Amino acid sequence: MPQAPVSFDRLAEQHRPEILAYLARLLGDAQDAEDACQEALLRAYRAFERLRPDTNARAWLYKIATNTAFNALKRRKREKARSVDMDLDALPTDPPGGWSRREDLRAIARAVENLPPKQRAALMQRQFQGLSYAEIALALGCSEEAARANVYQAVKKLREALADREE
């Protein structure tokens, strides 16, 4: 029993940076991501004693973080605070390729914003966090096939949105 906090501390220390980066991409706001990360780690700490030894702890943390982010997005929508935005101000003012490159990045950010939350989460987990489909399935509470489908649909919708832009 006394080892649980030490084990949790090690787990949290190991995965906090990647969970925070994932939440920043998913929520589009660094401060919201920090708040969600703190909330997710608190929830994980409270549930840690119930975690089975054979559980994939990384996927378990992603599931908690994803649920926390979805709750934050629902709360944000209810409060009509602001739309989910990628941090476009962090884009270089004159990226390689000039103005059109910046506009392309804005279009990509808007297309990602418009994805349904589960598809956006699956895409972020796969492309930016390097999770396997099995880990994504655990994190999203779905089958591995559904995880693959969410990533596939997200990529398909992004391609469609960006193809419309090129035309």
N, C-alpha and C positions, 0 to 999 in steps of 0.2 A: 504493500500500500504506500509506504513513504517514497517509493521509487517512481510512482506515476508522475508527479510534477517534474522530476528531473528528466524522465523520458519525454514528457510533453515539451519541456523547455528545449530539449535537443531537436525534437521534431519541428517545433515552431521556428527555431533558429535556422534550421536547414532549409525550410520551404517558404518562409515569410517573404524573401525577396521576389521569388517567382510568382507567389500568390498576389503580392502587391502589384507587380507588373501586369498580371492578368486582369486584375480588377481595374487598373487604370485604363487598360484598353477597352474593357467591357463597359465601364461607366463613363469614360471620356473626360474624367476630371480627377486630378491628382488628390485633391482634398477629400472628395467623396470616396475615392479608392482607399485612402488612408483610414478613413472612418469605417468603411466596410471591412477592411482587413482587420482592424482592431476588434470589431464586432464578431467577425467570423472566428478569429482566434479565441475570443472569449467563449463563444458557443462551443468550439472544439474542446477547449479546456474543461468546460462543464460536462461534456459527454465523453471525455477521454477514458474514464474508468470503464465505460461500457464497450469500448472498442475491443473487438476480438483480436487476438494475436495474429491470426491469419489474414486480417484485413489489409488491403493496400492503403496504407496511411496517406500517401500522396493524393490518391484519387479521393479518399475520404475528405481530406482538407479542401480539395477543389469542389466537391459537392457542397460542403458547407459554405464556401466562398461564393459559389454560383447562386445558391439559394439566398444568401445575404444580399448579393448584388441584385437579384430579381426583386427582392423585397424593397430595396432602395429605389429601383426603377419604378416600381408600382407607386411607392410613396411620392416620388418626384412627379409622376404623371398626375396623381390625385391632387397634389398641391399646385399643379400647373406652374411649378417653379421655373423650369427651363427645359428645353429639349436636350437630349443626349448629343453632345458635340465632341468630336475628336479635338484634340488640342491643336487647332490650326495655327494659333499664334506661335507655337513652337516650331513651325515650319520655317526653314531659312527664307529670308526675304528675297534672295536671289539664288535659288537652287540651280544646280547644273541644268541647263535647258531653258533657263529663264522663266518668264511669266507663264508660258503654257504648261511647264512642268508643275508650277505651283497650283495652277487651275486643275491639272490632272489629279494632284494629290487631294485637293479639296473635293473633287468629284468622287474619288475613291472613299474618302472619309464619309461623305454624305451617303454613299451607297451602303457602306458598312453600318452606319447609323440606322438605316431603314430596314435592315434585316430583322426578322423576328428574334426575340431574345435568345431562344434556345439555339437557333442557327448561328447567331453571332457568338454565343458562348462556345459552341462546338468548334467553330472556325478558329476562334482565338486560342482555344486549348490545343488544337491540332497544329496550326501554323506558327504560332508564336511561343507556345509553352512546350511543344514537342510531346504532348501526351499521346499515348496509343489509343486506338479506338476502344479498347477494353477499359482503359482509365477514363476516357470521356463518358462511356456508358455508365460507369459507376458514379462519376461526378454529376451527370445529368439525370440519373435514376431511370435509365432506359436500356434497351438492348444494344448490343454492339452494332447490329444492323441499323437500328434507329440512329445511333451516333454517326455511322457512316453516311446515312441518308441526310442527316442535318448538315454535315460538312459539305456533301455533294450539292444539296439544294442552295446552301449559302454561296458556294463558288458559282453555281449556275446563275443565281440571281445577280451576283456581282458582275459576271460577264455580260448578262443581258443589259444591266444598267449602264455599263461602260460602253457597250456596243451602240446603244442608243445615243450616247454622247458623241461617238465618233462619226455618226451619220449626219 
